[in-house]
Amino acid sequence: MLKTEKIDSIVVVNFDDIRKFNALVTDPIKDQLFELFEKPNTKLVINLKGVEYIDSSGFGVFLSVMKSANNNYGDLRFCNISDEVMELFKLLQLHNILKIHDTVDDCIKSFSNEE
């Protein structure tokens, strides 16, 4: 369900053939994302390219993963969010607490800007 690649020391997660991030797919994805933060100081980019819809369970996963990242001194970024999905992020005020960038490259650059 998820494809990961490493760019420098940053893990980039891509959703593979998932257009709707909803209750039907959240549990296995949540488990995979939590595993990535078992190692302290993990830097992770979640690339939402291709995701057209996220329901409340999907947003719940993002908040849980953010908490896990914070507890393990990790860092989390999001990118390539469609206009429709961004409207939901804004409606829920999540754009104020999650770190969102336009592209994977922008996310990667933002890590070095904070060091």
Contacts in CASP RR format, 6 or more apart in sequence:
PFRMAT RR
TARGET T0000
AUTHOR 0000-0000-0000
METHOD contacts of the structure
MODEL  1
MLKTEKIDSIVVVNFDDIRKFNALVTDPIKDQLFELFEKPNTKLVINLKG
VEYIDSSGFGVFLSVMKSANNNYGDLRFCNISDEVMELFKLLQLHNILKI
HDTVDDCIKSFSNEE
1 15 0 8 1.000
1 16 0 8 1.000
1 18 0 8 1.000
1 25 0 8 1.000
1 28 0 8 1.000
1 29 0 8 1.000
1 32 0 8 1.000
2 13 0 8 1.000
2 14 0 8 1.000
2 15 0 8 1.000
2 16 0 8 1.000
2 29 0 8 1.000
2 32 0 8 1.000
2 33 0 8 1.000
3 13 0 8 1.000
3 14 0 8 1.000
3 16 0 8 1.000
4 11 0 8 1.000
4 12 0 8 1.000
4 13 0 8 1.000
4 14 0 8 1.000
4 36 0 8 1.000
5 11 0 8 1.000
5 12 0 8 1.000
5 14 0 8 1.000
6 12 0 8 1.000
7 104 0 8 1.000
7 108 0 8 1.000
8 108 0 8 1.000
9 43 0 8 1.000
10 43 0 8 1.000
10 44 0 8 1.000
10 45 0 8 1.000
10 107 0 8 1.000
10 108 0 8 1.000
10 111 0 8 1.000
11 36 0 8 1.000
11 42 0 8 1.000
11 43 0 8 1.000
11 44 0 8 1.000
11 45 0 8 1.000
12 44 0 8 1.000
12 45 0 8 1.000
12 47 0 8 1.000
12 104 0 8 1.000
12 107 0 8 1.000
13 33 0 8 1.000
13 36 0 8 1.000
13 44 0 8 1.000
13 45 0 8 1.000
13 46 0 8 1.000
13 47 0 8 1.000
14 47 0 8 1.000
14 49 0 8 1.000
15 21 0 8 1.000
15 29 0 8 1.000
15 47 0 8 1.000
15 48 0 8 1.000
15 49 0 8 1.000
15 50 0 8 1.000
15 51 0 8 1.000
18 25 0 8 1.000
18 29 0 8 1.000
18 50 0 8 1.000
18 51 0 8 1.000
19 50 0 8 1.000
19 51 0 8 1.000
19 52 0 8 1.000
19 53 0 8 1.000
20 51 0 8 1.000
20 52 0 8 1.000
20 53 0 8 1.000
20 54 0 8 1.000
20 55 0 8 1.000
21 29 0 8 1.000
21 48 0 8 1.000
21 51 0 8 1.000
21 53 0 8 1.000
21 54 0 8 1.000
21 55 0 8 1.000
21 58 0 8 1.000
21 61 0 8 1.000
22 53 0 8 1.000
22 54 0 8 1.000
22 55 0 8 1.000
22 57 0 8 1.000
22 58 0 8 1.000
23 55 0 8 1.000
23 57 0 8 1.000
23 58 0 8 1.000
26 57 0 8 1.000
26 58 0 8 1.000
26 60 0 8 1.000
26 61 0 8 1.000
29 61 0 8 1.000
30 61 0 8 1.000
30 64 0 8 1.000
30 65 0 8 1.000
33 44 0 8 1.000
33 46 0 8 1.000
33 61 0 8 1.000
33 65 0 8 1.000
33 68 0 8 1.000
34 64 0 8 1.000
34 65 0 8 1.000
34 68 0 8 1.000
36 42 0 8 1.000
36 44 0 8 1.000
37 44 0 8 1.000
37 65 0 8 1.000
37 68 0 8 1.000
37 69 0 8 1.000
37 72 0 8 1.000
37 74 0 8 1.000
38 72 0 8 1.000
39 72 0 8 1.000
40 72 0 8 1.000
40 73 0 8 1.000
40 74 0 8 1.000
41 72 0 8 1.000
41 73 0 8 1.000
41 74 0 8 1.000
42 69 0 8 1.000
42 72 0 8 1.000
42 74 0 8 1.000
42 75 0 8 1.000
43 74 0 8 1.000
43 75 0 8 1.000
43 111 0 8 1.000
44 69 0 8 1.000
44 74 0 8 1.000
44 75 0 8 1.000
44 76 0 8 1.000
44 77 0 8 1.000
45 76 0 8 1.000
45 77 0 8 1.000
45 78 0 8 1.000
45 79 0 8 1.000
45 104 0 8 1.000
45 107 0 8 1.000
45 108 0 8 1.000
46 62 0 8 1.000
46 76 0 8 1.000
46 77 0 8 1.000
46 78 0 8 1.000
46 79 0 8 1.000
47 79 0 8 1.000
47 80 0 8 1.000
47 104 0 8 1.000
48 78 0 8 1.000
48 79 0 8 1.000
48 80 0 8 1.000
48 81 0 8 1.000
48 82 0 8 1.000
48 85 0 8 1.000
49 79 0 8 1.000
49 80 0 8 1.000
50 80 0 8 1.000
50 82 0 8 1.000
51 81 0 8 1.000
51 82 0 8 1.000
51 85 0 8 1.000
52 82 0 8 1.000
52 84 0 8 1.000
52 85 0 8 1.000
53 84 0 8 1.000
53 85 0 8 1.000
54 85 0 8 1.000
54 88 0 8 1.000
59 88 0 8 1.000
59 92 0 8 1.000
59 94 0 8 1.000
62 78 0 8 1.000
62 94 0 8 1.000
62 98 0 8 1.000
63 94 0 8 1.000
65 76 0 8 1.000
66 76 0 8 1.000
66 97 0 8 1.000
66 98 0 8 1.000
69 75 0 8 1.000
69 76 0 8 1.000
75 99 0 8 1.000
75 111 0 8 1.000
75 114 0 8 1.000
76 98 0 8 1.000
76 99 0 8 1.000
77 99 0 8 1.000
77 100 0 8 1.000
77 101 0 8 1.000
77 107 0 8 1.000
77 110 0 8 1.000
77 111 0 8 1.000
78 98 0 8 1.000
78 99 0 8 1.000
78 100 0 8 1.000
78 101 0 8 1.000
78 107 0 8 1.000
79 100 0 8 1.000
79 101 0 8 1.000
79 102 0 8 1.000
79 103 0 8 1.000
79 104 0 8 1.000
79 106 0 8 1.000
79 107 0 8 1.000
80 102 0 8 1.000
80 103 0 8 1.000
80 104 0 8 1.000
81 89 0 8 1.000
81 100 0 8 1.000
86 95 0 8 1.000
86 100 0 8 1.000
89 95 0 8 1.000
89 98 0 8 1.000
89 100 0 8 1.000
99 107 0 8 1.000
99 110 0 8 1.000
101 107 0 8 1.000
101 110 0 8 1.000
END
